[in-house]
Amino acid sequence: MCLCVSKIKRKFIFVVLLIGCAFSGFSQVTFKATAPNAVVLGEQFRLTYTLNEEGKDLRIAELPDFDILYGPSVSRSSSYSIVNGQTTSSVSNSYTYTLMSKKEGTFEIPPAAIKVGNSEYKSNSVTIRVLPQDKASGNNNTQSQSNQSGNSAASSSGSGNVSSDEVFVRMHLTKNSVFENEGFLVTFKIYSLYDIVNVDNLKFPEFEGFIAQEIELPANQQLKLENYNGRNYQTYILKQVVLYPQRSGTLTIPSGKIDLILRMRSQQRVKSIFDDFFDSYTNVRKSLIINSGTVNVKPLPAGKPASFSGAVGDFKMTSSINSQNVKANEAVTIKIDISGNGNIKMIKTPEIVFPNDFEIYDPKVNLNIKTTASGVTGSKSIEYLAIPRYAGDFTIPSVSFSFFDLKSGTFKTLSTPEYTLHVAKGEVGSANSNQPIVGNFSNKEDLRFVGKDILYIKTDGFSFHKKDDFFIGKLSYILWYIIPALLFIAYFILNRKQAKENANIALVRTKKANKVASKRLKIAGKLLKENKKEEFYDEVLKALWGYLSDKLNIPVASLTKDNVETEMTKYGVGEPLIKEFMDILNTCEFARYAPSQGSHEMDKLYDSTINAIDKMENTIKK
């Protein structure tokens, strides 16, 4: 009986292994279609299907937009490898069709089907753009000959007879008219009729007046065929950035420069019969100028909400709280998520006004963004941590966030819900838990034994006083009372004055503004010496915003360039000094996201910041 059970188990395991192998083989079958992404009308190209198994009965869909000139041409390759004594093999079967397009346009080739064993597999579909023929195709041969004959001279002259319509660089702007802080894409692309060997001495224009966020291009980027002005060029994207204009008006993106090395065919006199079978090529250096561009930046409409801080795009906001019933000294965490498409990186952190009896910590900000050719998308998560110190019922007010919606052309305001928080008494023994604190202190002196039984009588080193010589009633005795009384009165007056000044929070902040800014600028000075550019500009920006907040008595969350200018004007600050502050702020904001300034510019900015604050201190005195 046991023997039969053992045989059944072995058969069951064997069947399971067979099924596993079958499914493993099934999941590893790949059937893929490949073709060029763009072809020229009337030119031949290849459509290839690759299968990593032995297949049969290949069926492709009807192709009414293409002529099948030849195919399928079948090729087979196999490989073997031995790893740790185990031999593995792989097979690749290719089925190639030679096609020719009938008309211009973008066409999709449907999936093909093939059988492997008793199963049928389908390939992916392929999209092909058919470009029009080159307008100069009628005299292509003549032009090609003229280019080839001039290439020998090109190699010697450095730039050759390569004309500006044969190789050039374009700076393409997706939009020429935008609002302030509205992102638009700028693409730098090479167009060439020749093979590009190398790209050198890239000098892209500086994006003054913009905040730039660069798009990461794929490392294995391939040349693409593109029709431009009636000619078909090989194109290659050099750089893509999303720009956010920081001021209204007509902004100019200046020109740049690039050096290329082109591989060109040269025509030589035939010296032997073998020269007809081998082409000769020459490398030619060509310097190109990147064209400049202009953008019309429209100011945002009037009527900005109080909670607007420069966000432009399409956003959503959600919030959550970890608990609305806690005990004293337990942490309360509120999380706000702002997500969408636009200048997320530049959104200011909303401020939550917690009750006075809460201990508040700096919010934790987590930024998750993705920059693509369609714009910047992502989210900004802010976690606020506060600790209630006393029991009771508290209300955490709503937080508002406003942005300019490009679709409707209006300002929109999003708000979080208002949270009611019930704080119970903390555990017995915890700090500030509303329980009486009992202290048990002792201040006992230790007894110290001299170590001798008899203390000897002192016979010298003392003086005698007359019997009627009293200290009471003397001037020194009276001064012992008058001087402490005068000191106490002076201390009382100074303490009352200090308490009155401390009660005026705005006055205290104004007096300490210069001191706080000086501390931050010392940190910026260290970062300047260490040549940490991004951290340096960030610290200078924080110092300047913090100084203006304290000096003008405006909360940091409510600071904008507009209300800063207005308040400085009210305090009697002159126009040159206001402009100096605005220039420093613009320079720092731009350099944080596109740091290209050298150490000389950083030194100059550091000195300008110190001088501007000194001038402000002399202008506004309290």
C-alpha positions as CSV (number, residue, x, y, z in Angstrom):
1,M,0.0,0.0,0.0
2,C,2.8,2.4,0.9
3,L,4.6,1.5,-2.4
4,C,1.5,2.5,-4.4
5,V,1.2,5.8,-2.6
6,S,4.9,6.5,-3.3
7,K,4.5,5.9,-7.0
8,I,1.4,8.1,-7.2
9,K,3.4,10.9,-5.5
10,R,6.3,10.6,-8.0
11,K,3.9,10.7,-11.0
12,F,2.2,13.8,-9.5
13,I,5.5,15.6,-9.1
14,F,6.5,14.6,-12.6
15,V,3.3,16.0,-14.1
16,V,3.7,19.2,-12.1
17,L,7.2,19.7,-13.4
18,L,6.1,19.1,-17.0
19,I,3.3,21.7,-16.6
20,G,5.8,24.2,-15.1
21,C,8.2,23.7,-18.0
22,A,5.4,24.1,-20.5
23,F,4.2,27.4,-18.9
24,S,7.9,28.6,-18.6
25,G,8.4,28.0,-22.3
26,F,5.1,29.7,-23.1
27,S,6.0,32.8,-21.2
28,Q,9.4,33.1,-22.9
29,V,8.2,33.2,-26.5
30,T,8.7,36.7,-28.0
31,F,7.4,37.8,-31.5
32,K,8.5,41.3,-32.4
33,A,8.0,43.6,-35.4
34,T,10.6,46.3,-36.3
35,A,10.7,49.0,-39.0
36,P,12.0,52.6,-39.5
37,N,10.0,55.2,-37.7
38,A,10.1,57.4,-40.9
39,V,10.8,56.8,-44.6
40,V,10.7,58.8,-47.8
41,L,8.0,58.3,-50.3
42,G,9.2,56.0,-53.1
43,E,12.1,54.6,-51.1
44,Q,12.4,50.9,-50.1
45,F,12.6,49.9,-46.5
46,R,12.5,46.7,-44.5
47,L,9.8,45.3,-42.2
48,T,11.3,42.5,-40.0
49,Y,9.5,40.1,-37.6
50,T,11.8,38.3,-35.1
51,L,10.8,35.1,-33.3
52,N,12.9,33.3,-30.6
53,E,11.3,29.9,-31.4
54,E,10.7,27.7,-34.4
55,G,7.4,29.0,-35.9
56,K,5.2,28.2,-38.9
57,D,2.3,29.7,-40.9
58,L,3.3,33.4,-40.7
59,R,0.4,35.6,-41.6
60,I,0.6,39.4,-42.0
61,A,-2.2,41.8,-42.4
62,E,-3.1,43.5,-45.7
63,L,-1.0,46.6,-46.4
64,P,-3.0,48.8,-48.8
65,D,-0.7,51.7,-48.4
66,F,2.5,49.8,-49.2
67,D,3.8,47.7,-52.0
68,I,5.5,44.4,-51.0
69,L,8.5,44.2,-53.3
70,Y,10.0,41.0,-51.8
71,G,9.6,38.7,-48.9
72,P,9.5,37.1,-46.6
73,S,13.2,36.5,-46.5
74,V,13.9,34.0,-43.7
75,S,17.1,33.9,-41.7
76,R,18.0,31.8,-38.7
77,S,20.7,32.3,-36.0
78,S,21.4,30.3,-32.9
79,S,23.7,30.7,-29.9
80,Y,25.0,28.5,-27.1
81,S,26.5,29.3,-23.7
82,I,27.9,27.3,-20.8
83,V,27.6,28.7,-17.3
84,N,28.7,26.7,-14.3
85,G,28.5,23.5,-16.3
86,Q,25.0,24.2,-17.6
87,T,24.5,24.6,-21.3
88,T,21.8,26.9,-22.6
89,S,20.8,27.7,-26.2
90,S,18.7,30.3,-27.9
91,V,17.3,30.5,-31.4
92,S,16.3,33.6,-33.4
93,N,14.3,33.4,-36.6
94,S,13.8,36.6,-38.7
95,Y,11.2,37.2,-41.5
96,T,12.0,40.2,-43.6
97,Y,9.8,42.0,-46.1
98,T,11.0,44.7,-48.5
99,L,8.3,47.4,-48.8
100,M,7.7,50.7,-50.6
101,S,5.2,53.3,-49.6
102,K,2.5,54.5,-52.0
103,K,1.6,57.8,-50.5
104,E,2.5,60.3,-47.8
105,G,1.2,60.2,-44.3
106,T,1.3,58.3,-41.0
107,F,0.4,54.6,-41.3
108,E,0.0,51.8,-38.8
109,I,1.0,48.2,-39.8
110,P,-1.2,45.8,-37.8
111,P,0.2,42.9,-35.8
112,A,1.2,39.7,-37.6
113,A,0.4,36.2,-36.4
114,I,2.5,33.0,-36.3
115,K,2.1,29.5,-34.8
116,V,4.6,28.0,-32.3
117,G,3.5,24.4,-31.6
118,N,-0.3,24.5,-31.0
119,S,-0.3,28.1,-29.9
120,E,-0.7,31.3,-31.9
121,Y,1.3,34.5,-31.1
122,K,0.8,38.0,-32.4
123,S,3.5,40.7,-32.8
124,N,3.3,44.4,-31.9
125,S,2.0,46.9,-34.4
126,V,4.3,49.4,-36.1
127,T,3.7,53.1,-36.9
128,I,5.6,54.6,-39.9
129,R,5.7,58.2,-41.1
130,V,6.0,58.5,-44.9
131,L,7.7,61.8,-45.7
132,P,7.4,63.6,-49.0
133,Q,10.2,63.4,-51.5
134,D,12.9,66.0,-51.4
135,K,11.9,69.0,-53.6
136,A,15.4,69.0,-55.0
137,S,15.2,65.3,-55.9
138,G,15.0,66.2,-59.6
139,N,18.6,67.4,-59.6
140,N,19.8,65.3,-56.7
141,N,22.6,63.7,-58.8
142,T,23.8,67.1,-60.0
143,Q,23.8,68.5,-56.5
144,S,25.4,65.4,-55.0
145,Q,28.2,65.7,-57.6
146,S,28.8,69.3,-56.8
147,N,28.9,68.6,-53.1
148,Q,31.3,65.8,-53.6
149,S,33.6,67.8,-55.8
150,G,33.8,70.5,-53.3
151,N,34.6,68.3,-50.3
152,S,38.3,68.1,-51.0
153,A,38.4,71.8,-50.7
154,A,36.2,71.7,-47.7
155,S,38.7,69.6,-45.7
156,S,41.4,72.1,-46.3
157,S,39.3,75.2,-45.6
158,G,37.8,73.9,-42.4
159,S,34.2,74.5,-43.2
160,G,34.1,73.5,-46.8
161,N,31.2,74.2,-49.2
162,V,28.6,73.0,-46.7
163,S,25.8,75.5,-47.1
164,S,23.5,76.8,-44.3
165,D,20.5,74.8,-45.7
166,E,22.4,71.5,-45.7
167,V,23.5,71.6,-42.0
168,F,21.9,73.9,-39.4
169,V,20.6,74.0,-35.8
170,R,17.1,75.2,-34.9
171,M,15.8,76.5,-31.6
172,H,12.2,75.6,-31.7
173,L,9.7,77.2,-29.2
174,T,6.3,75.5,-28.7
175,K,4.7,78.8,-27.8
176,N,5.6,82.4,-28.7
177,S,3.0,84.0,-26.4
178,V,2.6,82.9,-22.8
179,F,1.6,84.2,-19.3
180,E,4.0,84.8,-16.5
181,N,5.2,81.4,-15.0
182,E,3.5,79.5,-17.8
183,G,5.9,76.8,-19.0
184,F,6.8,76.2,-22.7
185,L,9.2,73.8,-24.4
186,V,12.4,74.8,-26.1
187,T,14.1,72.2,-28.3
188,F,17.6,72.5,-29.9
189,K,17.8,70.2,-32.9
190,I,20.4,69.5,-35.5
191,Y,19.3,69.1,-39.2
192,S,21.9,67.6,-41.5
193,L,22.1,66.0,-45.0
194,Y,25.5,64.4,-44.0
195,D,26.6,61.9,-41.3
196,I,27.5,63.6,-38.0
197,V,30.8,62.2,-36.5
198,N,31.0,64.4,-33.4
199,V,29.5,67.4,-31.6
200,D,31.9,69.8,-29.9
201,N,32.0,73.2,-28.2
202,L,28.4,73.4,-27.3
203,K,27.4,76.9,-26.1
204,F,23.7,77.1,-25.4
205,P,22.1,80.5,-24.8
206,E,21.5,81.8,-21.3
207,F,17.9,81.9,-20.2
208,E,17.9,85.3,-18.5
209,G,14.5,86.1,-17.1
210,F,13.4,82.4,-17.1
211,I,13.6,79.5,-14.7
212,A,14.7,76.5,-16.7
213,Q,14.1,72.8,-16.0
214,E,16.0,70.5,-18.4
215,I,14.6,67.3,-19.8
216,E,16.8,64.3,-19.5
217,L,17.3,62.8,-23.0
218,P,17.9,59.1,-23.6
219,A,21.5,58.1,-23.7
220,N,21.0,55.9,-26.8
221,Q,19.1,58.5,-28.9
222,Q,19.0,57.7,-32.6
223,L,19.0,59.9,-35.6
224,K,15.5,60.5,-37.0
225,L,14.4,61.4,-40.5
226,E,12.4,64.7,-40.7
227,N,11.1,66.7,-43.6
228,Y,11.7,70.5,-43.2
229,N,11.1,73.1,-45.9
230,G,10.8,70.5,-48.6
231,R,14.0,68.6,-47.8
232,N,14.5,65.4,-45.8
233,Y,17.2,65.7,-43.0
234,Q,18.7,63.5,-40.4
235,T,17.8,65.1,-37.1
236,Y,19.2,64.9,-33.6
237,I,18.0,66.6,-30.4
238,L,20.8,68.3,-28.6
239,K,18.8,69.8,-25.6
240,Q,15.3,70.2,-24.4
241,V,14.2,72.6,-21.6
242,V,11.0,73.8,-20.1
243,L,11.1,77.6,-19.5
244,Y,9.1,79.6,-17.0
245,P,9.2,83.4,-17.7
246,Q,9.5,85.4,-14.5
247,R,8.4,88.8,-15.8
248,S,6.1,90.2,-18.4
249,G,7.1,91.8,-21.7
250,T,9.1,90.7,-24.7
251,L,11.8,88.4,-23.5
252,T,14.7,87.3,-25.9
253,I,16.5,84.0,-25.8
254,P,19.9,84.9,-27.3
255,S,21.7,82.8,-29.9
256,G,24.3,80.0,-29.2
257,K,27.1,78.3,-30.9
258,I,28.1,74.7,-31.8
259,D,30.9,72.9,-33.7
260,L,30.2,69.8,-35.8
261,I,32.4,67.3,-37.5
262,L,30.7,65.9,-40.6
263,R,31.6,62.8,-42.6
264,M,31.4,63.6,-46.3
265,R,32.1,61.5,-49.4
266,S,34.9,62.9,-51.6
267,Q,35.3,62.3,-55.3
268,Q,38.8,61.5,-56.5
269,R,40.4,60.7,-59.8
270,V,40.3,57.0,-60.6
271,K,43.8,55.6,-60.2
272,S,43.0,51.9,-60.4
273,I,40.1,49.6,-61.1
274,F,39.7,49.0,-57.3
275,D,39.0,52.7,-56.7
276,D,35.5,52.3,-58.2
277,F,34.5,49.8,-55.5
278,F,35.7,51.8,-52.5
279,D,34.4,55.2,-51.4
280,S,36.7,57.8,-49.9
281,Y,35.4,60.0,-47.0
282,T,36.6,63.2,-45.4
283,N,35.9,64.7,-42.0
284,V,34.9,68.3,-42.2
285,R,34.5,70.8,-39.3
286,K,31.5,73.1,-39.4
287,S,30.7,75.9,-37.0
288,L,27.0,76.7,-36.6
289,I,25.1,79.5,-34.9
290,I,21.9,78.7,-33.0
291,N,19.2,81.2,-33.9
292,S,17.8,83.4,-31.2
293,G,14.1,83.6,-30.3
294,T,11.6,86.0,-28.7
295,V,8.6,85.3,-26.4
296,N,5.8,87.7,-25.6
297,V,5.0,87.2,-21.9
298,K,1.6,88.5,-20.8
299,P,1.1,89.7,-17.2
300,L,-1.4,87.8,-15.1
301,P,-4.8,89.5,-14.9
302,A,-5.7,91.7,-11.9
303,G,-7.6,90.4,-8.9
304,K,-5.0,87.9,-7.5
305,P,-6.3,86.1,-4.4
306,A,-4.5,86.6,-1.1
307,S,-3.3,82.9,-1.2
308,F,-1.8,83.2,-4.7
309,S,2.0,82.8,-4.7
310,G,2.8,82.5,-8.4
311,A,1.4,79.0,-9.2
312,V,0.4,78.7,-12.9
313,G,-1.1,75.5,-14.4
314,D,-3.6,72.9,-13.4
315,F,-3.5,71.6,-9.8
316,K,-5.4,69.6,-7.2
317,M,-5.0,69.7,-3.4
318,T,-5.8,67.1,-0.8
319,S,-5.2,67.0,3.0
320,S,-5.3,64.5,5.8
321,I,-4.7,64.4,9.6
322,N,-3.4,61.4,11.5
323,S,-5.9,61.7,14.3
324,Q,-8.5,64.2,15.7
325,N,-8.4,62.7,19.2
326,V,-5.0,62.8,20.9
327,K,-3.6,63.2,24.3
328,A,-1.4,66.1,25.5
329,N,2.2,65.8,24.3
330,E,1.2,63.5,21.4
331,A,2.2,64.6,17.9
332,V,-0.4,65.7,15.4
333,T,0.5,65.4,11.7
334,I,-1.3,67.1,8.9
335,K,-0.3,66.3,5.3
336,I,-1.1,68.4,2.3
337,D,-0.6,67.1,-1.2
338,I,-0.5,69.5,-4.2
339,S,-0.3,67.8,-7.6
340,G,-0.8,68.6,-11.2
341,N,0.9,70.1,-14.2
342,G,2.8,73.4,-14.0
343,N,5.5,75.1,-12.0
344,I,5.2,72.7,-9.1
345,K,8.8,73.3,-8.0
346,M,8.2,77.0,-7.4
347,I,5.0,76.6,-5.3
348,K,5.4,78.2,-1.9
349,T,4.6,76.1,1.1
350,P,1.1,77.0,2.6
351,E,1.1,78.1,6.2
352,I,-1.1,76.3,8.8
353,V,-2.0,78.5,11.8
354,F,-1.9,76.2,14.8
355,P,-3.3,77.3,18.2
356,N,-1.0,79.1,20.6
357,D,-0.6,76.2,23.0
358,F,0.9,74.0,20.3
359,E,4.6,73.4,19.8
360,I,5.2,73.8,16.1
361,Y,8.0,72.3,14.0
362,D,9.2,73.2,10.5
363,P,7.2,71.4,7.8
364,K,8.8,68.5,5.9
365,V,8.5,69.0,2.1
366,N,8.8,66.1,-0.4
367,L,9.0,67.0,-4.1
368,N,8.3,64.4,-6.8
369,I,8.3,65.8,-10.3
370,K,8.9,64.6,-13.8
371,T,9.9,66.9,-16.6
372,T,8.9,65.7,-20.1
373,A,8.3,67.4,-23.5
374,S,4.6,67.8,-22.5
375,G,5.6,69.8,-19.4
376,V,6.4,69.4,-15.7
377,T,4.0,67.1,-13.8
378,G,4.2,65.7,-10.3
379,S,3.3,66.5,-6.7
380,K,4.5,68.4,-3.7
381,S,3.8,66.8,-0.3
382,I,4.0,68.9,2.9
383,E,3.9,67.3,6.4
384,Y,3.2,69.6,9.3
385,L,4.0,68.4,12.8
386,A,2.7,70.0,16.0
387,I,2.4,68.9,19.6
388,P,-0.4,70.1,21.9
389,R,0.8,70.8,25.4
390,Y,-2.5,71.2,27.2
391,A,-5.9,69.4,27.2
392,G,-8.9,71.0,25.5
393,D,-10.8,71.3,22.2
394,F,-8.9,73.2,19.4
395,T,-9.7,74.2,15.8
396,I,-7.1,74.0,13.1
397,P,-8.3,76.5,10.4
398,S,-8.6,75.8,6.7
399,V,-5.6,76.4,4.4
400,S,-6.1,78.0,0.9
401,F,-4.0,77.6,-2.2
402,S,-4.6,79.6,-5.3
403,F,-3.3,79.2,-8.9
404,F,-3.9,80.7,-12.3
405,D,-5.7,78.2,-14.5
406,L,-4.5,78.4,-18.1
407,K,-7.6,76.6,-19.5
408,S,-10.1,79.0,-18.2
409,G,-7.8,82.1,-17.9
410,T,-8.9,82.7,-14.3
411,F,-7.6,82.3,-10.8
412,K,-8.9,79.3,-8.8
413,T,-8.7,78.7,-5.1
414,L,-8.5,75.3,-3.4
415,S,-9.0,74.9,0.4
416,T,-8.5,72.1,2.9
417,P,-11.2,71.2,5.4
418,E,-11.2,72.7,8.9
419,Y,-10.1,70.2,11.5
420,T,-11.5,70.0,15.1
421,L,-9.0,68.5,17.5
422,H,-9.9,67.0,20.9
423,V,-6.8,66.9,23.2
424,A,-7.2,64.7,26.3
425,K,-5.0,64.9,29.4
426,G,-1.7,63.1,29.1
427,E,-0.5,60.2,31.1
428,V,0.4,60.7,34.7
429,G,4.0,61.7,35.1
430,S,4.3,63.1,31.6
431,A,5.4,66.8,31.2
432,N,2.6,69.3,31.1
433,S,-0.1,66.7,31.7
434,N,-2.1,69.0,34.0
435,Q,-1.0,66.9,37.0
436,P,0.6,68.5,40.1
437,I,4.3,68.2,40.2
438,V,5.7,67.1,43.5
439,G,9.4,67.8,44.2
440,N,11.4,66.1,47.0
441,F,14.6,68.0,47.5
442,S,17.2,68.0,50.3
443,N,20.0,70.4,51.0
444,K,21.9,68.8,53.8
445,E,25.5,69.7,54.7
446,D,27.9,66.9,55.4
447,L,29.6,66.9,58.7
448,R,33.4,67.3,58.5
449,F,35.6,66.1,61.4
450,V,38.8,68.0,62.1
451,G,40.6,64.9,63.3
452,K,41.8,66.5,66.5
453,D,40.2,66.3,70.0
454,I,41.2,69.9,71.1
455,L,41.1,73.1,69.0
456,Y,43.8,75.4,70.3
457,I,43.1,79.1,71.3
458,K,44.1,81.6,68.7
459,T,46.6,84.1,70.2
460,D,47.3,86.5,67.3
461,G,45.9,87.9,64.1
462,F,42.9,89.6,65.6
463,S,41.8,93.2,66.5
464,F,39.7,94.9,69.2
465,H,36.9,97.5,68.9
466,K,36.0,100.1,71.4
467,K,33.0,99.5,73.6
468,D,31.0,102.5,72.3
469,D,32.0,102.0,68.6
470,F,28.8,100.8,66.8
471,F,28.3,100.1,63.0
472,I,24.5,101.0,63.2
473,G,23.9,104.6,62.4
474,K,27.0,105.1,60.3
475,L,27.0,106.3,56.7
476,S,28.2,102.9,55.4
477,Y,25.3,101.3,57.3
478,I,22.8,103.6,55.6
479,L,24.3,103.0,52.2
480,W,23.9,99.3,52.6
481,Y,20.1,100.0,52.4
482,I,20.0,102.8,49.9
483,I,22.2,101.2,47.2
484,P,20.2,97.9,46.9
485,A,17.0,99.9,46.9
486,L,18.2,102.1,44.0
487,L,19.5,99.1,42.1
488,F,16.1,97.4,42.5
489,I,14.2,100.4,41.3
490,A,16.5,100.7,38.2
491,Y,16.1,97.0,37.5
492,F,12.3,97.3,37.8
493,I,12.1,100.2,35.4
494,L,14.4,98.5,32.8
495,N,12.4,95.2,33.2
496,R,9.1,97.0,32.6
497,K,10.5,98.7,29.5
498,Q,11.9,95.5,28.1
499,A,8.6,93.7,28.8
500,K,6.7,96.4,27.0
501,E,9.1,96.2,24.0
502,N,8.8,92.4,23.9
503,A,5.0,92.7,23.8
504,N,5.4,94.6,20.5
505,I,6.3,91.6,18.3
506,A,6.6,93.7,15.2
507,L,9.2,96.0,16.9
508,V,11.2,93.0,18.2
509,R,11.3,91.4,14.7
510,T,12.3,94.7,13.1
511,K,15.2,95.2,15.6
512,K,16.5,91.7,15.1
513,A,16.1,91.6,11.3
514,N,19.6,92.7,10.6
515,K,21.1,90.3,13.2
516,V,19.2,87.3,11.8
517,A,20.1,88.2,8.2
518,S,23.8,88.6,9.2
519,K,23.8,85.0,10.6
520,R,22.3,83.6,7.4
521,L,24.8,85.6,5.2
522,K,27.7,84.2,7.3
523,I,26.5,80.7,6.2
524,A,26.2,81.9,2.6
525,G,29.8,83.2,2.9
526,K,31.0,79.7,3.9
527,L,29.1,78.2,0.9
528,L,30.6,80.8,-1.4
529,K,34.2,79.8,-0.3
530,E,33.3,76.1,-0.8
531,N,31.9,77.0,-4.3
532,K,28.5,75.3,-3.6
533,K,26.5,77.4,-6.0
534,E,23.0,76.0,-5.6
535,E,23.2,76.0,-1.8
536,F,24.8,79.5,-1.8
537,Y,21.9,81.1,-3.9
538,D,19.3,79.3,-1.8
539,E,20.8,80.6,1.5
540,V,21.1,84.2,0.2
541,L,17.4,84.0,-1.0
542,K,16.3,82.7,2.4
543,A,18.3,85.5,4.2
544,L,16.8,88.2,2.0
545,W,13.2,87.0,2.3
546,G,13.6,86.5,6.0
547,Y,15.1,90.0,6.4
548,L,12.2,91.6,4.4
549,S,9.7,89.6,6.4
550,D,11.1,90.8,9.8
551,K,11.8,94.4,8.7
552,L,8.4,95.0,7.0
553,N,6.5,92.8,9.5
554,I,5.0,90.5,6.8
555,P,4.7,86.7,7.3
556,V,7.0,84.8,5.0
557,A,4.1,82.8,3.5
558,S,2.5,86.1,2.4
559,L,5.6,87.6,0.9
560,T,5.5,88.5,-2.8
561,K,7.5,90.8,-4.9
562,D,4.4,93.1,-5.3
563,N,3.6,93.6,-1.7
564,V,7.3,94.0,-0.8
565,E,7.6,96.8,-3.2
566,T,4.4,98.4,-1.9
567,E,5.5,98.2,1.8
568,M,9.0,99.5,1.0
569,T,7.5,102.5,-0.7
570,K,5.3,103.1,2.4
571,Y,8.4,103.1,4.6
572,G,10.0,105.7,2.3
573,V,12.5,103.5,0.6
574,G,13.8,105.0,-2.7
575,E,13.2,103.4,-6.1
576,P,16.9,102.6,-6.7
577,L,17.1,100.6,-3.5
578,I,13.8,98.8,-4.3
579,K,15.1,97.9,-7.7
580,E,18.4,96.6,-6.1
581,F,16.4,94.2,-3.8
582,M,14.3,93.0,-6.7
583,D,17.4,92.3,-8.9
584,I,19.0,90.3,-6.1
585,L,15.8,88.2,-5.7
586,N,15.4,87.6,-9.4
587,T,19.1,86.6,-9.8
588,C,18.9,84.1,-6.8
589,E,15.6,82.6,-8.0
590,F,17.0,82.1,-11.5
591,A,20.3,80.7,-10.3
592,R,18.7,78.1,-8.0
593,Y,17.3,76.3,-11.0
594,A,19.8,77.2,-13.7
595,P,23.1,77.8,-11.9
596,S,25.5,79.0,-14.6
597,Q,27.2,82.0,-12.9
598,G,30.9,81.9,-12.0
599,S,32.5,82.7,-8.7
600,H,33.0,86.4,-9.7
601,E,29.2,86.8,-10.1
602,M,28.6,85.0,-6.8
603,D,31.0,87.4,-5.0
604,K,29.3,90.4,-6.6
605,L,25.9,89.2,-5.5
606,Y,27.1,88.5,-2.0
607,D,28.5,92.1,-1.7
608,S,25.4,93.6,-3.2
609,T,23.1,91.8,-0.7
610,I,25.2,93.1,2.3
611,N,25.2,96.7,0.9
612,A,21.4,96.6,0.2
613,I,20.6,95.5,3.8
614,D,22.9,98.2,5.1
615,K,21.2,100.8,3.1
616,M,17.8,99.5,4.3
617,E,18.9,99.8,7.9
618,N,19.9,103.4,7.4
619,T,16.6,104.1,5.7
620,I,14.2,102.4,8.0
621,K,15.1,103.1,11.6
622,K,12.9,102.1,14.6
